[in-house]
C-alpha cells in the first residue's frame, strides 16, 4: 500500500502580503479614476467650445461655431483615447500611483499641470498634421484647463479624506522606531503628536529602555536592535524609522539591509541633522527631518523603455560593429593566436551569474598567473587591477584603452543579460568582498558603459564608483543614458583612466 504524504494546507496571506495587495488595488483604482476624469474633462471642454453661448465680453474672444462647422463629440473619441493612454503611461512612469507622503499637493499640481500641457501639445501636433482644418484649436485649451482642474480637485479631495481617516485612527501604518536616545524620543513624541500624518507608534527598539520620567509608560520598549526582524513580524510593522545616535551609525547599513530583505519601508532620522547616506528624499515630521532612500527607477515601464532602446541601438549598429569585430578578431589571432573570445562568469542583476563575453586582451594563461600578481594590485576595494599588467598583449593594450574589448558584450545585451548603460558586471569573488551597501548596485542590469567610466574610469575609487552606480539606478532616465553615451565617447578616445 502506497502512502501519500498529506497535502499541505495553503498558508493564509500575511499582513504584509495583504497590505501589498491592498496597495496594488488602490493604485489600480486611482488610475481608473484619473482615466475617467480625463474623459470627463474633455467632454466638458467640448461643451464649453461647441454648446455654450458665451455672454459679453467673452463672446468676442470665443467665437460662436457655425452650425455647418459643428463637430460631433464622437469625432473626438480617438483624440480622447490617445490622451488617456499618453497621460496614463506618463503618470505611471512618474510614480503618481505609488503610495508616498513625500509629494505635497503643490508637487502634484506642478507635475499634473506639466504632464497635461505636454501631452495635449503633443496630441495637437499629431492631430493638426493629420487634419489641419477640421478641429477647433480652442477645444484643446479648454481641455487642458478642465483636466488639470478635475485631477487637482480629485487629489485635494483624496488628501482630505486620508487625513480625516488618519485623524480618527483609521488606515494608519504601524511604525517602529529604532533608537531610544534623545533623537528617538523626539521622533516618538512627534509621531504621537501628529495623528494626521497617518502613523501609529507601535514601540521602539533600544539597548536600554527609557526610564526618564513617565515616558516608559507612553512608549513601549519592544527589545534591542538585534530583535528587529522578530518585532517586525510579531507587531505587523509597516514602516521603520531609524533614529540612532551618531555613535551607533555603524549599525545603519545592517539595519537598512534587514528592512530591505523583509520588504518593509524604512526612513532615517539623522542625528544633528547630518548623515552621509547617499541620495535621499527628505520629508518632515513636526520639524524632525526624515531621510528615505530613493527608489530604484528601473522597473515597470521604465525598464521596458530601456530594453527597447537597447535592442534598437544594438540592431541598428550591427552594420558598423560586425565588420569592426571581424577586424579585431583577426588582429588578436595574428598577434597571440586563439582563443579570440574570452568567456568569464560575472554577477548580473540580483546576483544571478551569467557568461560575459569579451575580446581576449591577455595571454591565454592569464587567470593562472593572477595569484602571483596579487601583491602588485593597484586598485582599491575588492577590485584587482595593475596599471602595467605583464599579461596584457600588444593588441590587448590598445583594445583596453579604447574599450573595444567589450564589443562582444553586445551579444549579452541581445540576450537580456546586460544593458548598454549600467554598472559594470562584477566578478563573483569581488561581490563576495562587498560591504552590505555595495549590493544595491546589483539591483539593476549591468552595462557596457557606466557613469564612472564616463567620469574617470579607473582613476575613481571603488566606493565612489559604487555611489555613482547607485545614483544612476535611482535617477535613471532615457536622457541620462544618452548623456552618459555622449560622455563615454570622449573618455574612450582620450584613454583617460583606462588601464
C-alpha positions in Angstrom: 0.0 0.0 0.0 1.4 3.3 -1.1 1.2 6.0 1.5 0.8 9.5 0.1 2.1 12.5 2.1 -0.6 14.7 3.5 -1.5 17.6 1.3 0.0 20.8 2.6 -2.6 23.3 3.6 -2.4 26.7 1.8 -1.0 29.2 4.2 -3.2 32.3 4.7 -1.6 35.6 3.4 0.5 37.5 5.9 -0.4 41.0 7.0 2.4 42.4 4.7 1.0 40.5 1.7 -2.5 41.8 2.4 -1.1 45.3 2.6 0.7 44.8 -0.7 -2.5 43.6 -2.4 -4.5 46.5 -0.9 -1.9 49.0 -2.2 -1.9 47.4 -5.6 -5.7 47.6 -5.9 -5.6 51.2 -4.6 -3.2 52.1 -7.4 -5.5 50.4 -10.0 -8.5 52.4 -8.5 -6.6 55.7 -8.6 -5.5 55.0 -12.2 -9.1 54.3 -13.3 -10.4 57.4 -11.6 -7.8 59.5 -13.4 -8.8 57.9 -16.7 -12.5 58.8 -16.1 -11.6 62.4 -15.1 -9.5 62.8 -18.3 -12.5 61.7 -20.4 -15.0 63.9 -18.4 -12.6 66.8 -18.7 -12.5 66.6 -22.5 -16.3 66.2 -22.6 -16.7 69.4 -20.6 -14.2 71.1 -22.9 -16.4 70.0 -25.9 -19.5 71.5 -24.3 -17.7 74.8 -23.5 -16.5 75.1 -27.1 -19.5 73.9 -29.1 -22.6 74.2 -27.0 -22.2 77.1 -24.5 -23.4 80.6 -25.6 -20.8 82.9 -24.0 -22.0 86.3 -22.7 -20.1 89.6 -23.4 -17.2 90.2 -23.4 -16.3 86.5 -23.6 -18.2 86.2 -26.9 -15.6 88.4 -28.5 -12.8 86.0 -27.5 -14.6 82.7 -28.1 -16.3 82.9 -31.5 -19.6 81.0 -31.9 -19.2 77.9 -34.1 -21.5 77.9 -37.1 -23.9 75.1 -37.5 -22.2 73.8 -40.6 -18.9 73.6 -38.7 -20.3 71.7 -35.7 -18.3 68.5 -35.0 -20.0 65.6 -33.1 -18.3 64.5 -29.9 -17.8 61.0 -31.4 -15.3 62.5 -33.8 -13.1 63.5 -30.9 -13.1 60.0 -29.3 -9.8 58.9 -30.9 -8.2 62.0 -29.5 -9.6 61.4 -26.1 -8.4 57.8 -26.0 -5.0 58.9 -27.2 -4.8 61.4 -24.4 -5.9 58.8 -21.8 -3.2 56.4 -23.0 -0.4 59.0 -23.0 -1.3 60.6 -19.7 -1.9 57.2 -18.1 1.5 56.0 -19.1 3.1 59.3 -18.1 1.5 59.3 -14.7 2.7 55.7 -14.1 6.3 56.4 -15.2 6.4 59.5 -12.8 5.2 57.3 -9.9 1.9 59.0 -9.3 0.3 55.9 -8.1 2.9 54.7 -5.7 1.9 55.4 -2.1 4.1 58.2 -0.9 3.9 61.0 1.7 6.8 62.8 0.0 4.7 64.5 -2.7 2.8 67.6 -1.4 -0.2 69.0 -3.2 2.0 71.7 -4.7 4.3 69.0 -6.1 1.4 67.1 -7.6 -0.1 70.3 -9.0 3.1 71.1 -10.8 3.5 67.5 -12.1 -0.1 67.2 -13.3 -0.1 70.6 -15.0 3.2 69.9 -16.7 2.1 66.4 -17.8 -1.3 67.5 -19.2 0.0 70.5 -21.1 2.9 68.5 -22.6 0.7 65.6 -23.7 -2.1 67.9 -25.1 0.6 69.8 -27.1 1.9 66.5 -28.4 -1.6 65.4 -29.4 -2.3 68.8 -31.1 0.8 68.4 -33.3 -0.3 64.9 -34.3 -3.9 66.0 -35.0 -3.2 69.1 -37.0 -0.6 67.3 -39.1 -3.3 64.8 -40.0 -6.4 67.0 -40.2 -5.2 70.7 -40.1 -8.6 72.5 -40.5 -11.1 70.0 -39.1 -10.9 70.6 -35.4 -11.1 73.7 -33.2 -7.8 74.6 -31.6 -9.6 76.3 -28.7 -11.1 73.0 -27.5 -7.6 71.8 -26.6 -7.0 74.9 -24.4 -10.4 74.2 -22.7 -9.4 70.5 -22.3 -6.1 71.5 -20.6 -7.9 73.7 -18.1 -10.7 71.3 -17.3 -8.4 68.2 -17.0 -6.0 70.0 -14.7 -8.9 71.3 -12.6 -10.6 67.9 -12.2 -7.4 66.0 -11.5 -6.2 68.5 -8.9 -9.7 68.7 -7.3 -9.7 64.9 -7.0 -6.3 64.8 -5.4 -7.3 67.6 -3.0 -10.4 65.6 -2.0 -8.3 62.4 -1.7 -5.8 64.1 0.6 -8.7 65.5 2.8 -10.3 62.0 3.0 -7.0 60.4 4.0 -6.3 63.0 6.7 -9.9 62.6 8.0 -9.4 58.8 8.4 -5.9 59.2 9.8 -7.1 61.7 12.5 -9.6 59.1 13.6 -7.1 56.3 13.8 -8.2 54.5 10.6 -5.9 53.3 7.9 -2.7 54.3 9.7 0.6 52.5 9.2 2.2 50.8 12.2 5.6 52.3 12.9 8.6 51.0 14.8 11.3 53.5 15.9 14.8 52.1 16.2 16.6 54.1 18.8 15.7 55.3 22.3 18.0 58.2 22.9 17.1 61.9 22.6 16.6 61.7 18.9 14.5 58.6 19.1 12.3 60.1 21.8 11.9 63.3 19.7 10.7 61.2 16.8 8.2 59.2 19.0 6.8 62.4 20.6 6.4 63.8 17.0 4.6 60.7 15.9 2.1 60.7 18.8 1.5 64.4 18.5 0.8 64.2 14.7 -2.1 61.8 14.1 -2.8 63.4 10.8 0.3 62.1 9.1 -1.1 58.5 9.1 1.3 56.7 11.5 0.6 54.7 14.7 3.6 54.2 17.0 3.9 50.5 17.9 7.0 51.0 20.1 10.8 51.3 19.9 14.0 49.2 19.9 16.9 50.2 22.1 19.7 48.6 24.1 18.2 50.1 27.3 14.5 51.0 27.9 13.7 54.7 28.5 13.4 55.3 32.3 13.3 59.1 32.5 10.0 60.5 33.8 7.0 58.6 32.7 7.9 58.1 29.0 8.4 54.4 29.6 4.7 54.1 30.1 3.9 56.1 26.9 6.4 54.4 24.5 6.6 50.6 24.5 10.1 49.1 24.6 9.9 46.1 22.3 13.5 44.8 22.5 17.0 45.7 21.4 18.4 46.3 17.9 19.0 42.5 17.3 15.3 41.9 17.7 14.4 43.9 14.6 13.2 41.0 12.4 11.2 39.3 15.2 9.5 42.5 16.3 8.6 43.5 12.7 6.8 40.1 12.2 5.1 40.0 15.6 3.9 43.6 15.7 3.0 43.7 12.0 5.2 46.7 11.4 4.7 48.5 8.1 7.2 51.4 8.5 10.6 51.6 10.4 12.1 54.9 11.4 15.8 54.5 12.3 16.7 57.2 14.8 20.1 56.1 16.1 22.7 58.3 17.8 25.8 59.1 15.8 27.9 56.6 17.8 25.6 53.8 16.5 25.9 54.7 12.8 28.0 51.6 12.1 24.7 49.7 12.5 22.9 51.6 9.8 23.9 49.5 6.7 22.9 46.3 8.6 19.6 47.6 9.8 18.7 49.1 6.4 19.6 45.8 4.7 17.4 43.8 7.0 14.5 46.1 6.4 15.0 45.8 2.7 15.2 42.0 2.9 11.9 41.9 4.8 10.2 44.3 2.3 9.5 46.9 5.0 9.9 50.6 4.1 12.3 52.5 6.3 13.3 56.1 6.9 16.2 57.6 8.7 16.2 60.5 11.2 19.7 61.9 11.1 21.4 62.9 14.4 22.4 66.5 14.5 20.7 66.8 11.1 23.6 65.3 9.2 24.1 61.9 7.7 26.4 60.6 5.0 23.7 58.5 3.3 23.8 58.8 -0.5 20.9 60.3 -2.4 17.9 60.5 -0.1 14.5 62.1 -0.2 13.6 64.4 2.7 10.2 64.7 4.5 9.5 66.4 7.8 7.5 65.1 10.8 6.7 68.0 13.1 10.1 69.6 12.3 12.1 66.4 12.5 13.7 65.6 9.2 13.3 62.0 7.9 15.5 60.7 5.2 14.3 57.9 3.0 16.5 56.3 0.3 15.2 56.9 -3.2 13.6 54.0 -5.1 15.3 52.3 -8.0 13.8 53.8 -11.1 14.4 50.9 -13.4 11.2 48.9 -13.1 7.9 48.6 -14.9 7.5 50.8 -18.0 10.9 52.4 -17.4 12.6 49.0 -17.7 10.6 48.2 -20.9 11.6 51.6 -22.4 15.3 51.0 -21.6 15.1 47.4 -23.0 13.5 48.7 -26.3 16.2 51.4 -26.5 19.0 48.8 -26.0 17.6 46.4 -28.7 17.1 49.2 -31.2 20.6 50.6 -30.7 22.3 47.2 -31.0 20.4 46.2 -34.1 20.9 49.5 -35.8 24.6 49.5 -35.1 25.2 46.0 -36.5 26.4 47.2 -40.0 29.2 49.0 -38.2 30.0 46.7 -35.3 30.1 43.4 -37.2 32.9 44.4 -39.6 34.8 46.0 -36.8 34.5 42.9 -34.7 35.8 40.8 -37.6 38.9 43.0 -37.9 39.6 42.9 -34.2 39.3 39.2 -34.1 41.8 38.9 -37.0 44.3 41.2 -35.2 44.1 39.1 -32.0 44.6 35.9 -33.9 47.6 37.3 -35.7 49.1 38.8 -32.5 48.6 35.9 -30.0 46.7 33.1 -31.5 43.5 31.6 -30.2 41.1 31.8 -28.4 39.8 35.2 -29.7 36.9 35.4 -27.3 37.4 35.4 -23.6 34.5 33.9 -21.5 34.1 34.6 -17.8 31.4 34.2 -15.1 30.1 37.6 -14.0 27.4 38.7 -11.5 24.3 40.2 -13.0 21.1 41.7 -11.7 20.0 40.4 -8.2 23.2 38.3 -8.0 22.4 36.0 -10.9 25.5 34.6 -12.7 25.9 34.8 -16.5 28.7 34.2 -19.0 30.2 37.5 -20.1 32.0 37.7 -23.5 35.0 39.9 -24.3 37.8 40.0 -26.8 40.8 38.4 -25.2 43.3 41.1 -24.2 45.7 38.9 -22.1 47.8 35.9 -22.7 45.9 32.6 -22.7 47.1 31.5 -19.2 46.3 34.9 -17.6 44.0 33.5 -15.0 46.6 31.0 -13.8 49.2 33.8 -13.3 46.8 36.1 -11.4 47.7 34.7 -8.0 51.4 35.6 -8.3 50.5 39.2 -9.2 48.1 39.9 -6.3 50.8 41.8 -4.3 51.0 44.3 -7.2 47.3 45.2 -7.2 46.8 49.0 -7.6 43.0 49.1 -7.3 41.2 49.7 -4.0 38.2 47.8 -2.6 37.6 44.3 -4.0 38.9 45.2 -7.5 42.1 43.8 -8.9 43.9 45.9 -11.5 47.6 46.6 -12.4 48.5 49.7 -14.4 51.2 47.8 -16.5 49.9 44.3 -16.3 52.5 42.0 -17.9 49.8 39.6 -19.0 48.3 42.1 -21.5 49.1 41.6 -25.1 50.1 44.3 -27.6 46.7 44.3 -29.3 45.0 43.9 -25.9 46.6 47.1 -24.6 45.1 49.1 -27.5 41.7 47.3 -27.1 41.6 48.1 -23.3 42.5 51.8 -23.9 39.6 52.1 -26.4 37.2 49.7 -24.6 36.8 47.8 -27.9 37.5 44.6 -26.0 33.9 44.8 -24.7 32.3 44.8 -28.1 31.2 41.1 -27.9 29.1 42.1 -24.9 26.5 43.3 -27.4 25.6 39.6 -27.5 24.9 39.8 -23.8 22.7 42.8 -24.4 20.7 40.9 -27.0 20.3 38.0 -24.6 18.9 40.3 -22.0 21.8 39.7 -19.5 23.2 43.2 -19.9 22.2 46.7 -21.0 24.1 49.3 -23.0 24.3 51.6 -19.9 24.6 50.3 -16.3 27.1 49.3 -13.6 29.9 47.2 -14.9 29.4 43.5 -14.2 31.5 42.3 -11.3 33.3 39.0 -10.7 31.9 36.6 -8.1 35.0 36.9 -5.9 34.6 40.7 -6.0 30.9 40.5 -4.9 31.9 38.2 -2.1 34.0 41.0 -0.6 31.3 43.7 -1.0 30.1 45.6 2.0 26.4 45.5 2.6 25.6 48.8 1.0 27.6 47.9 -2.1 25.0 45.3 -3.1 22.5 48.0 -4.1 24.4 48.3 -7.4 23.3 44.8 -8.2 19.6 45.7 -8.3 19.8 46.8 -11.9 21.1 45.2 -15.1 24.9 45.5 -15.6 26.0 47.5 -18.7 28.7 48.0 -21.3 29.2 51.6 -20.3 28.6 53.3 -17.0 28.7 56.7 -15.3 32.1 56.0 -13.5 33.6 55.1 -16.9 32.4 58.5 -18.3 33.8 60.4 -15.3 37.2 58.9 -14.8 37.2 55.1 -15.3 40.0 53.5 -13.2 41.0 56.8 -11.6 37.9 56.8 -9.4 37.9 54.9 -6.1 35.8 51.8 -5.8 33.4 53.3 -3.2 32.9 56.4 -5.4 32.2 54.1 -8.4 29.5 52.3 -6.4 28.0 55.6 -5.3 27.8 56.7 -9.0 26.2 53.4 -9.9 23.6 53.8 -7.2 23.0 57.4 -8.3 22.4 56.1 -11.9 19.9 53.4 -10.7 18.0 55.9 -8.5 17.9 58.7 -11.1 17.5 56.8 -14.3 16.0 58.4 -17.4 16.4 57.9 -21.1 18.1 61.3 -21.4 20.6 60.2 -18.7 21.5 57.2 -20.8 22.1 59.4 -23.8 24.2 61.8 -21.8 26.4 59.0 -20.5 26.9 57.7 -24.0 27.9 61.2 -25.1 30.3 61.4 -22.2 31.8 57.9 -22.6 32.9 58.6 -26.3 35.4 61.3 -25.5 36.6 59.4 -22.4 37.3 56.4 -24.6 39.0 58.4 -27.3 41.3 60.1 -24.8 42.1 56.9 -23.0 41.8 58.7 -19.7 41.8 56.3 -16.7 42.0 53.2 -18.8 44.4 50.6 -17.5 
